[in-house]
Amino acid sequence: MAASITLSRLVSSTLTTASFFPPITLPSKLSSLRLPTRRHPKPLRFSSSTITATISVGDKLPEATFSYLDSSGEVQTTTVSELTKGKKAVLFAVPGAFTPTCSQKHVPGFVEKSGELRAKGIDTIACISVNDAFVMKAWKEDLKVNEEVLLLSDGNGTFTKAIGVELDLSDKPVGLGVRSRRYALLAEDGVVKLFNLEEGGAFTFSGAQDILDVL
């Protein structure tokens, strides 16, 4: 008799507990939901850096004057308009003449690929640096560059400041001061079509081949 009462109380207790905590039924949409397989995303590559500048794709390049020395050593000037009006132009910038990456990779790459770039319709290939015209001439001679690439002086940083790509290296012991970030841009009739702006002096996607890949 005692066992019967105990069993009765147990059943009663179980039913009472179940009445307070009814079973949970998931909605049909959730019950059939399958979690996606975890995948490692492929690294993204952008046509411009995440750092900012005052120009971007679709903008007209600001007017500015560059200088260079001709074969007789006379100072000559050219402008953004003369380099780009009615033309397809590639303008690329380096932090400084005679610096390692600029001398060993960036400029030589454009010299090497200049024929391919012109075959793709590029009329102007110019390297811009915040160095004076005399330094740029000496650098050109040291690199044995002929007419494949124009080496132009933005000595006062006028163009560099106008497009917002200054690079302050004044904290470096070599005394570079304020220079230009490394970049390569493609302009058609003075309008920016591609702007590959590097983080500081990095050299990752502003080379000649990066331009060829989009032509």
TORTI-532231 format. One record per residue (C-alpha): residue number from 1; residue in three letters; y, z, x. Coordinates in steps of 0.2 Angstrom, whole numbers. Layout:
! residues N
<site><seza>NUM</seza><nuvex>ALA</nuvex><v>Y</v><w>Z</w><u>X</u></site>
...
//
This chain:
! residues 215
<site><seza>1</seza><nuvex>MET</nuvex><v>0</v><w>0</w><u>0</u></site>
<site><seza>2</seza><nuvex>ALA</nuvex><v>12</v><w>5</w><u>14</u></site>
<site><seza>3</seza><nuvex>ALA</nuvex><v>8</v><w>-12</w><u>23</u></site>
<site><seza>4</seza><nuvex>SER</nuvex><v>12</v><w>-21</w><u>7</u></site>
<site><seza>5</seza><nuvex>ILE</nuvex><v>29</v><w>-12</w><u>6</u></site>
<site><seza>6</seza><nuvex>THR</nuvex><v>33</v><w>-16</w><u>24</u></site>
<site><seza>7</seza><nuvex>LEU</nuvex><v>29</v><w>-34</w><u>22</u></site>
<site><seza>8</seza><nuvex>SER</nuvex><v>40</v><w>-35</w><u>6</u></site>
<site><seza>9</seza><nuvex>ARG</nuvex><v>55</v><w>-28</w><u>15</u></site>
<site><seza>10</seza><nuvex>LEU</nuvex><v>53</v><w>-40</w><u>29</u></site>
<site><seza>11</seza><nuvex>VAL</nuvex><v>53</v><w>-55</w><u>18</u></site>
<site><seza>12</seza><nuvex>SER</nuvex><v>67</v><w>-48</w><u>8</u></site>
<site><seza>13</seza><nuvex>SER</nuvex><v>77</v><w>-45</w><u>24</u></site>
<site><seza>14</seza><nuvex>THR</nuvex><v>74</v><w>-63</w><u>30</u></site>
<site><seza>15</seza><nuvex>LEU</nuvex><v>80</v><w>-70</w><u>14</u></site>
<site><seza>16</seza><nuvex>THR</nuvex><v>95</v><w>-60</w><u>14</u></site>
<site><seza>17</seza><nuvex>THR</nuvex><v>99</v><w>-65</w><u>32</u></site>
<site><seza>18</seza><nuvex>ALA</nuvex><v>97</v><w>-83</w><u>28</u></site>
<site><seza>19</seza><nuvex>SER</nuvex><v>108</v><w>-82</w><u>13</u></site>
<site><seza>20</seza><nuvex>PHE</nuvex><v>122</v><w>-76</w><u>25</u></site>
<site><seza>21</seza><nuvex>PHE</nuvex><v>119</v><w>-89</w><u>39</u></site>
<site><seza>22</seza><nuvex>PRO</nuvex><v>113</v><w>-105</w><u>30</u></site>
<site><seza>23</seza><nuvex>PRO</nuvex><v>106</v><w>-119</w><u>41</u></site>
<site><seza>24</seza><nuvex>ILE</nuvex><v>120</v><w>-131</w><u>48</u></site>
<site><seza>25</seza><nuvex>THR</nuvex><v>117</v><w>-149</w><u>44</u></site>
<site><seza>26</seza><nuvex>LEU</nuvex><v>127</v><w>-162</w><u>55</u></site>
<site><seza>27</seza><nuvex>PRO</nuvex><v>135</v><w>-176</w><u>46</u></site>
<site><seza>28</seza><nuvex>SER</nuvex><v>125</v><w>-192</w><u>47</u></site>
<site><seza>29</seza><nuvex>LYS</nuvex><v>138</v><w>-200</w><u>59</u></site>
<site><seza>30</seza><nuvex>LEU</nuvex><v>138</v><w>-186</w><u>71</u></site>
<site><seza>31</seza><nuvex>SER</nuvex><v>119</v><w>-184</w><u>70</u></site>
<site><seza>32</seza><nuvex>SER</nuvex><v>117</v><w>-202</w><u>76</u></site>
<site><seza>33</seza><nuvex>LEU</nuvex><v>130</v><w>-201</w><u>89</u></site>
<site><seza>34</seza><nuvex>ARG</nuvex><v>124</v><w>-206</w><u>106</u></site>
<site><seza>35</seza><nuvex>LEU</nuvex><v>134</v><w>-200</w><u>121</u></site>
<site><seza>36</seza><nuvex>PRO</nuvex><v>139</v><w>-214</w><u>133</u></site>
<site><seza>37</seza><nuvex>THR</nuvex><v>131</v><w>-215</w><u>150</u></site>
<site><seza>38</seza><nuvex>ARG</nuvex><v>142</v><w>-208</w><u>164</u></site>
<site><seza>39</seza><nuvex>ARG</nuvex><v>147</v><w>-222</w><u>175</u></site>
<site><seza>40</seza><nuvex>HIS</nuvex><v>158</v><w>-222</w><u>191</u></site>
<site><seza>41</seza><nuvex>PRO</nuvex><v>173</v><w>-233</w><u>187</u></site>
<site><seza>42</seza><nuvex>LYS</nuvex><v>177</v><w>-247</w><u>200</u></site>
<site><seza>43</seza><nuvex>PRO</nuvex><v>193</v><w>-244</w><u>209</u></site>
<site><seza>44</seza><nuvex>LEU</nuvex><v>208</v><w>-253</w><u>202</u></site>
<site><seza>45</seza><nuvex>ARG</nuvex><v>219</v><w>-264</w><u>212</u></site>
<site><seza>46</seza><nuvex>PHE</nuvex><v>237</v><w>-267</w><u>207</u></site>
<site><seza>47</seza><nuvex>SER</nuvex><v>249</v><w>-281</w><u>211</u></site>
<site><seza>48</seza><nuvex>SER</nuvex><v>262</v><w>-268</w><u>215</u></site>
<site><seza>49</seza><nuvex>SER</nuvex><v>262</v><w>-250</w><u>221</u></site>
<site><seza>50</seza><nuvex>THR</nuvex><v>265</v><w>-235</w><u>210</u></site>
<site><seza>51</seza><nuvex>ILE</nuvex><v>281</v><w>-232</w><u>220</u></site>
<site><seza>52</seza><nuvex>THR</nuvex><v>296</v><w>-238</w><u>212</u></site>
<site><seza>53</seza><nuvex>ALA</nuvex><v>309</v><w>-251</w><u>217</u></site>
<site><seza>54</seza><nuvex>THR</nuvex><v>325</v><w>-258</w><u>208</u></site>
<site><seza>55</seza><nuvex>ILE</nuvex><v>317</v><w>-275</w><u>206</u></site>
<site><seza>56</seza><nuvex>SER</nuvex><v>301</v><w>-280</w><u>197</u></site>
<site><seza>57</seza><nuvex>VAL</nuvex><v>291</v><w>-295</w><u>192</u></site>
<site><seza>58</seza><nuvex>GLY</nuvex><v>303</v><w>-306</w><u>181</u></site>
<site><seza>59</seza><nuvex>ASP</nuvex><v>319</v><w>-300</w><u>189</u></site>
<site><seza>60</seza><nuvex>LYS</nuvex><v>331</v><w>-312</w><u>199</u></site>
<site><seza>61</seza><nuvex>LEU</nuvex><v>333</v><w>-307</w><u>217</u></site>
<site><seza>62</seza><nuvex>PRO</nuvex><v>350</v><w>-301</w><u>222</u></site>
<site><seza>63</seza><nuvex>GLU</nuvex><v>361</v><w>-311</w><u>233</u></site>
<site><seza>64</seza><nuvex>ALA</nuvex><v>361</v><w>-306</w><u>251</u></site>
<site><seza>65</seza><nuvex>THR</nuvex><v>364</v><w>-313</w><u>269</u></site>
<site><seza>66</seza><nuvex>PHE</nuvex><v>352</v><w>-313</w><u>283</u></site>
<site><seza>67</seza><nuvex>SER</nuvex><v>356</v><w>-317</w><u>301</u></site>
<site><seza>68</seza><nuvex>TYR</nuvex><v>345</v><w>-325</w><u>315</u></site>
<site><seza>69</seza><nuvex>LEU</nuvex><v>348</v><w>-333</w><u>332</u></site>
<site><seza>70</seza><nuvex>ASP</nuvex><v>345</v><w>-352</w><u>334</u></site>
<site><seza>71</seza><nuvex>SER</nuvex><v>337</v><w>-360</w><u>349</u></site>
<site><seza>72</seza><nuvex>SER</nuvex><v>353</v><w>-360</w><u>358</u></site>
<site><seza>73</seza><nuvex>GLY</nuvex><v>356</v><w>-342</w><u>355</u></site>
<site><seza>74</seza><nuvex>GLU</nuvex><v>370</v><w>-344</w><u>342</u></site>
<site><seza>75</seza><nuvex>VAL</nuvex><v>371</v><w>-332</w><u>328</u></site>
<site><seza>76</seza><nuvex>GLN</nuvex><v>367</v><w>-341</w><u>311</u></site>
<site><seza>77</seza><nuvex>THR</nuvex><v>366</v><w>-334</w><u>293</u></site>
<site><seza>78</seza><nuvex>THR</nuvex><v>356</v><w>-339</w><u>278</u></site>
<site><seza>79</seza><nuvex>THR</nuvex><v>356</v><w>-332</w><u>260</u></site>
<site><seza>80</seza><nuvex>VAL</nuvex><v>344</v><w>-327</w><u>247</u></site>
<site><seza>81</seza><nuvex>SER</nuvex><v>350</v><w>-342</w><u>237</u></site>
<site><seza>82</seza><nuvex>GLU</nuvex><v>347</v><w>-354</w><u>251</u></site>
<site><seza>83</seza><nuvex>LEU</nuvex><v>330</v><w>-348</w><u>254</u></site>
<site><seza>84</seza><nuvex>THR</nuvex><v>324</v><w>-348</w><u>236</u></site>
<site><seza>85</seza><nuvex>LYS</nuvex><v>335</v><w>-359</w><u>225</u></site>
<site><seza>86</seza><nuvex>GLY</nuvex><v>324</v><w>-373</w><u>217</u></site>
<site><seza>87</seza><nuvex>LYS</nuvex><v>310</v><w>-367</w><u>229</u></site>
<site><seza>88</seza><nuvex>LYS</nuvex><v>294</v><w>-357</w><u>230</u></site>
<site><seza>89</seza><nuvex>ALA</nuvex><v>297</v><w>-344</w><u>243</u></site>
<site><seza>90</seza><nuvex>VAL</nuvex><v>287</v><w>-330</w><u>250</u></site>
<site><seza>91</seza><nuvex>LEU</nuvex><v>297</v><w>-316</w><u>257</u></site>
<site><seza>92</seza><nuvex>PHE</nuvex><v>289</v><w>-301</w><u>266</u></site>
<site><seza>93</seza><nuvex>ALA</nuvex><v>296</v><w>-286</w><u>275</u></site>
<site><seza>94</seza><nuvex>VAL</nuvex><v>290</v><w>-275</w><u>289</u></site>
<site><seza>95</seza><nuvex>PRO</nuvex><v>296</v><w>-258</w><u>294</u></site>
<site><seza>96</seza><nuvex>GLY</nuvex><v>301</v><w>-264</w><u>311</u></site>
<site><seza>97</seza><nuvex>ALA</nuvex><v>300</v><w>-277</w><u>325</u></site>
<site><seza>98</seza><nuvex>PHE</nuvex><v>288</v><w>-274</w><u>339</u></site>
<site><seza>99</seza><nuvex>THR</nuvex><v>279</v><w>-260</w><u>329</u></site>
<site><seza>100</seza><nuvex>PRO</nuvex><v>260</v><w>-261</w><u>330</u></site>
<site><seza>101</seza><nuvex>THR</nuvex><v>254</v><w>-266</w><u>313</u></site>
<site><seza>102</seza><nuvex>CYS</nuvex><v>268</v><w>-278</w><u>310</u></site>
<site><seza>103</seza><nuvex>SER</nuvex><v>265</v><w>-287</w><u>327</u></site>
<site><seza>104</seza><nuvex>GLN</nuvex><v>246</v><w>-287</w><u>327</u></site>
<site><seza>105</seza><nuvex>LYS</nuvex><v>242</v><w>-290</w><u>309</u></site>
<site><seza>106</seza><nuvex>HIS</nuvex><v>256</v><w>-294</w><u>296</u></site>
<site><seza>107</seza><nuvex>VAL</nuvex><v>267</v><w>-307</w><u>305</u></site>
<site><seza>108</seza><nuvex>PRO</nuvex><v>252</v><w>-316</w><u>313</u></site>
<site><seza>109</seza><nuvex>GLY</nuvex><v>243</v><w>-317</w><u>297</u></site>
<site><seza>110</seza><nuvex>PHE</nuvex><v>257</v><w>-327</w><u>289</u></site>
<site><seza>111</seza><nuvex>VAL</nuvex><v>258</v><w>-338</w><u>304</u></site>
<site><seza>112</seza><nuvex>GLU</nuvex><v>240</v><w>-341</w><u>303</u></site>
<site><seza>113</seza><nuvex>LYS</nuvex><v>240</v><w>-345</w><u>284</u></site>
<site><seza>114</seza><nuvex>SER</nuvex><v>256</v><w>-354</w><u>284</u></site>
<site><seza>115</seza><nuvex>GLY</nuvex><v>248</v><w>-371</w><u>283</u></site>
<site><seza>116</seza><nuvex>GLU</nuvex><v>238</v><w>-365</w><u>268</u></site>
<site><seza>117</seza><nuvex>LEU</nuvex><v>253</v><w>-358</w><u>259</u></site>
<site><seza>118</seza><nuvex>ARG</nuvex><v>263</v><w>-374</w><u>261</u></site>
<site><seza>119</seza><nuvex>ALA</nuvex><v>248</v><w>-384</w><u>255</u></site>
<site><seza>120</seza><nuvex>LYS</nuvex><v>249</v><w>-373</w><u>239</u></site>
<site><seza>121</seza><nuvex>GLY</nuvex><v>267</v><w>-377</w><u>237</u></site>
<site><seza>122</seza><nuvex>ILE</nuvex><v>276</v><w>-363</w><u>246</u></site>
<site><seza>123</seza><nuvex>ASP</nuvex><v>293</v><w>-370</w><u>253</u></site>
<site><seza>124</seza><nuvex>THR</nuvex><v>299</v><w>-354</w><u>262</u></site>
<site><seza>125</seza><nuvex>ILE</nuvex><v>290</v><w>-341</w><u>272</u></site>
<site><seza>126</seza><nuvex>ALA</nuvex><v>302</v><w>-328</w><u>279</u></site>
<site><seza>127</seza><nuvex>CYS</nuvex><v>299</v><w>-311</w><u>287</u></site>
<site><seza>128</seza><nuvex>ILE</nuvex><v>313</v><w>-298</w><u>284</u></site>
<site><seza>129</seza><nuvex>SER</nuvex><v>316</v><w>-283</w><u>294</u></site>
<site><seza>130</seza><nuvex>VAL</nuvex><v>330</v><w>-270</w><u>296</u></site>
<site><seza>131</seza><nuvex>ASN</nuvex><v>333</v><w>-275</w><u>315</u></site>
<site><seza>132</seza><nuvex>ASP</nuvex><v>347</v><w>-284</w><u>322</u></site>
<site><seza>133</seza><nuvex>ALA</nuvex><v>346</v><w>-303</w><u>325</u></site>
<site><seza>134</seza><nuvex>PHE</nuvex><v>344</v><w>-301</w><u>344</u></site>
<site><seza>135</seza><nuvex>VAL</nuvex><v>329</v><w>-290</w><u>342</u></site>
<site><seza>136</seza><nuvex>MET</nuvex><v>321</v><w>-302</w><u>329</u></site>
<site><seza>137</seza><nuvex>LYS</nuvex><v>323</v><w>-317</w><u>341</u></site>
<site><seza>138</seza><nuvex>ALA</nuvex><v>315</v><w>-307</w><u>356</u></site>
<site><seza>139</seza><nuvex>TRP</nuvex><v>301</v><w>-302</w><u>344</u></site>
<site><seza>140</seza><nuvex>LYS</nuvex><v>299</v><w>-320</w><u>338</u></site>
<site><seza>141</seza><nuvex>GLU</nuvex><v>297</v><w>-326</w><u>356</u></site>
<site><seza>142</seza><nuvex>ASP</nuvex><v>285</v><w>-312</w><u>360</u></site>
<site><seza>143</seza><nuvex>LEU</nuvex><v>274</v><w>-317</w><u>346</u></site>
<site><seza>144</seza><nuvex>LYS</nuvex><v>276</v><w>-335</w><u>350</u></site>
<site><seza>145</seza><nuvex>VAL</nuvex><v>281</v><w>-340</w><u>333</u></site>
<site><seza>146</seza><nuvex>ASN</nuvex><v>288</v><w>-357</w><u>330</u></site>
<site><seza>147</seza><nuvex>GLU</nuvex><v>294</v><w>-363</w><u>313</u></site>
<site><seza>148</seza><nuvex>GLU</nuvex><v>279</v><w>-357</w><u>304</u></site>
<site><seza>149</seza><nuvex>VAL</nuvex><v>288</v><w>-341</w><u>298</u></site>
<site><seza>150</seza><nuvex>LEU</nuvex><v>307</v><w>-337</w><u>298</u></site>
<site><seza>151</seza><nuvex>LEU</nuvex><v>311</v><w>-320</w><u>306</u></site>
<site><seza>152</seza><nuvex>LEU</nuvex><v>327</v><w>-314</w><u>298</u></site>
<site><seza>153</seza><nuvex>SER</nuvex><v>338</v><w>-299</w><u>301</u></site>
<site><seza>154</seza><nuvex>ASP</nuvex><v>343</v><w>-288</w><u>287</u></site>
<site><seza>155</seza><nuvex>GLY</nuvex><v>352</v><w>-278</w><u>300</u></site>
<site><seza>156</seza><nuvex>ASN</nuvex><v>363</v><w>-267</w><u>289</u></site>
<site><seza>157</seza><nuvex>GLY</nuvex><v>349</v><w>-265</w><u>276</u></site>
<site><seza>158</seza><nuvex>THR</nuvex><v>359</v><w>-273</w><u>263</u></site>
<site><seza>159</seza><nuvex>PHE</nuvex><v>345</v><w>-283</w><u>255</u></site>
<site><seza>160</seza><nuvex>THR</nuvex><v>333</v><w>-268</w><u>257</u></site>
<site><seza>161</seza><nuvex>LYS</nuvex><v>345</v><w>-256</w><u>248</u></site>
<site><seza>162</seza><nuvex>ALA</nuvex><v>348</v><w>-269</w><u>234</u></site>
<site><seza>163</seza><nuvex>ILE</nuvex><v>330</v><w>-270</w><u>229</u></site>
<site><seza>164</seza><nuvex>GLY</nuvex><v>327</v><w>-252</w><u>232</u></site>
<site><seza>165</seza><nuvex>VAL</nuvex><v>314</v><w>-252</w><u>246</u></site>
<site><seza>166</seza><nuvex>GLU</nuvex><v>322</v><w>-241</w><u>259</u></site>
<site><seza>167</seza><nuvex>LEU</nuvex><v>310</v><w>-231</w><u>270</u></site>
<site><seza>168</seza><nuvex>ASP</nuvex><v>317</v><w>-216</w><u>278</u></site>
<site><seza>169</seza><nuvex>LEU</nuvex><v>309</v><w>-213</w><u>295</u></site>
<site><seza>170</seza><nuvex>SER</nuvex><v>322</v><w>-203</w><u>303</u></site>
<site><seza>171</seza><nuvex>ASP</nuvex><v>310</v><w>-188</w><u>305</u></site>
<site><seza>172</seza><nuvex>LYS</nuvex><v>299</v><w>-198</w><u>317</u></site>
<site><seza>173</seza><nuvex>PRO</nuvex><v>301</v><w>-195</w><u>335</u></site>
<site><seza>174</seza><nuvex>VAL</nuvex><v>303</v><w>-214</w><u>339</u></site>
<site><seza>175</seza><nuvex>GLY</nuvex><v>320</v><w>-215</w><u>331</u></site>
<site><seza>176</seza><nuvex>LEU</nuvex><v>317</v><w>-228</w><u>318</u></site>
<site><seza>177</seza><nuvex>GLY</nuvex><v>330</v><w>-221</w><u>305</u></site>
<site><seza>178</seza><nuvex>VAL</nuvex><v>330</v><w>-230</w><u>288</u></site>
<site><seza>179</seza><nuvex>ARG</nuvex><v>320</v><w>-246</w><u>287</u></site>
<site><seza>180</seza><nuvex>SER</nuvex><v>311</v><w>-256</w><u>274</u></site>
<site><seza>181</seza><nuvex>ARG</nuvex><v>294</v><w>-252</w><u>266</u></site>
<site><seza>182</seza><nuvex>ARG</nuvex><v>281</v><w>-265</w><u>269</u></site>
<site><seza>183</seza><nuvex>TYR</nuvex><v>280</v><w>-278</w><u>255</u></site>
<site><seza>184</seza><nuvex>ALA</nuvex><v>277</v><w>-296</w><u>251</u></site>
<site><seza>185</seza><nuvex>LEU</nuvex><v>284</v><w>-305</w><u>236</u></site>
<site><seza>186</seza><nuvex>LEU</nuvex><v>283</v><w>-322</w><u>228</u></site>
<site><seza>187</seza><nuvex>ALA</nuvex><v>298</v><w>-330</w><u>220</u></site>
<site><seza>188</seza><nuvex>GLU</nuvex><v>301</v><w>-346</w><u>211</u></site>
<site><seza>189</seza><nuvex>ASP</nuvex><v>319</v><w>-352</w><u>210</u></site>
<site><seza>190</seza><nuvex>GLY</nuvex><v>324</v><w>-334</w><u>215</u></site>
<site><seza>191</seza><nuvex>VAL</nuvex><v>314</v><w>-325</w><u>201</u></site>
<site><seza>192</seza><nuvex>VAL</nuvex><v>301</v><w>-313</w><u>206</u></site>
<site><seza>193</seza><nuvex>LYS</nuvex><v>283</v><w>-318</w><u>201</u></site>
<site><seza>194</seza><nuvex>LEU</nuvex><v>273</v><w>-306</w><u>212</u></site>
<site><seza>195</seza><nuvex>PHE</nuvex><v>279</v><w>-290</w><u>221</u></site>
<site><seza>196</seza><nuvex>ASN</nuvex><v>266</v><w>-281</w><u>232</u></site>
<site><seza>197</seza><nuvex>LEU</nuvex><v>275</v><w>-266</w><u>237</u></site>
<site><seza>198</seza><nuvex>GLU</nuvex><v>266</v><w>-254</w><u>249</u></site>
<site><seza>199</seza><nuvex>GLU</nuvex><v>267</v><w>-236</w><u>251</u></site>
<site><seza>200</seza><nuvex>GLY</nuvex><v>278</v><w>-234</w><u>266</u></site>
<site><seza>201</seza><nuvex>GLY</nuvex><v>272</v><w>-244</w><u>281</u></site>
<site><seza>202</seza><nuvex>ALA</nuvex><v>254</v><w>-245</w><u>274</u></site>
<site><seza>203</seza><nuvex>PHE</nuvex><v>246</v><w>-263</w><u>275</u></site>
<site><seza>204</seza><nuvex>THR</nuvex><v>233</v><w>-265</w><u>261</u></site>
<site><seza>205</seza><nuvex>PHE</nuvex><v>239</v><w>-279</w><u>249</u></site>
<site><seza>206</seza><nuvex>SER</nuvex><v>254</v><w>-287</w><u>256</u></site>
<site><seza>207</seza><nuvex>GLY</nuvex><v>246</v><w>-300</w><u>268</u></site>
<site><seza>208</seza><nuvex>ALA</nuvex><v>246</v><w>-319</w><u>268</u></site>
<site><seza>209</seza><nuvex>GLN</nuvex><v>228</v><w>-319</w><u>260</u></site>
<site><seza>210</seza><nuvex>ASP</nuvex><v>234</v><w>-308</w><u>245</u></site>
<site><seza>211</seza><nuvex>ILE</nuvex><v>248</v><w>-321</w><u>241</u></site>
<site><seza>212</seza><nuvex>LEU</nuvex><v>235</v><w>-336</w><u>243</u></site>
<site><seza>213</seza><nuvex>ASP</nuvex><v>224</v><w>-327</w><u>231</u></site>
<site><seza>214</seza><nuvex>VAL</nuvex><v>236</v><w>-329</w><u>217</u></site>
<site><seza>215</seza><nuvex>LEU</nuvex><v>242</v><w>-346</w><u>220</u></site>
//
